């Protein structure tokens, strides 16, 4: 940094910016890592501060950059930010209209697809026959193996249930009980690469539910509208994750509650 500009290299690429070009400057934190962001009318430069004292960097930058670029409102003047805001507004407007007679801020329930039951029953039946055959032949070690292989199908079968979306929370009902997470506690949403599992993640809890591709019922569109509308309204990031399919609900189970599921 000098009186006129800031220059350096990020990932082997050279950059050079005059202080007069910088419309907004801020420090961004993600997963305990800090980044210096310098926004111009054309793009935003992100500089990792891993090997720097971020307080010292910010103090020096504050003395050199234009005062208007350091205000909280500076980022709102960036064209990229305005474009992002417009896109979010358009998504919210699309998510708000009523679908299947249920408004996006109302209540909608969806049941899991019947294919889940088919897969579950098929696995249980196949491996149960293997267990009985192994026991009749006196191969007890093989019978234990078949029992272990049958467990995932049994869990899949018993976890079939209903998911209820509202403007306040998401509730999940299965034979194992009831799980509830409030939208105000959701910090991010993860979706597996196939779109078959959605995980609503809070500070110290998470709710795993089937994705829209595994929903049935007349309120499918309404449920999806509520999900999208709440994510946009509350600024909840939605991201693809390879590990979403392997995450389970935790710290959200309430009393053992059963709910009638209507398809």
Secondary structure as GFF3:
##gff-version 3
##sequence-region A 1 263
A	DSSP	beta_strand	5	10	.	.	.	ID=ss1
A	DSSP	beta_strand	13	18	.	.	.	ID=ss2
A	DSSP	three_ten_helix	19	21	.	.	.	ID=ss3
A	DSSP	beta_strand	24	30	.	.	.	ID=ss4
A	DSSP	beta_strand	33	39	.	.	.	ID=ss5
A	DSSP	beta_strand	44	48	.	.	.	ID=ss6
A	DSSP	alpha_helix	54	64	.	.	.	ID=ss7
A	DSSP	three_ten_helix	67	70	.	.	.	ID=ss8
A	DSSP	three_ten_helix	74	77	.	.	.	ID=ss9
A	DSSP	alpha_helix	79	96	.	.	.	ID=ss10
A	DSSP	beta_strand	107	112	.	.	.	ID=ss11
A	DSSP	alpha_helix	114	136	.	.	.	ID=ss12
A	DSSP	alpha_helix	140	158	.	.	.	ID=ss13
A	DSSP	beta_strand	162	166	.	.	.	ID=ss14
A	DSSP	beta_strand	169	174	.	.	.	ID=ss15
A	DSSP	beta_strand	177	182	.	.	.	ID=ss16
A	DSSP	three_ten_helix	183	185	.	.	.	ID=ss17
A	DSSP	beta_strand	188	191	.	.	.	ID=ss18
A	DSSP	beta_strand	197	201	.	.	.	ID=ss19
A	DSSP	beta_strand	206	210	.	.	.	ID=ss20
A	DSSP	three_ten_helix	212	214	.	.	.	ID=ss21
A	DSSP	beta_strand	215	216	.	.	.	ID=ss22
A	DSSP	alpha_helix	220	234	.	.	.	ID=ss23
A	DSSP	beta_strand	237	240	.	.	.	ID=ss24
A	DSSP	three_ten_helix	244	246	.	.	.	ID=ss25
###
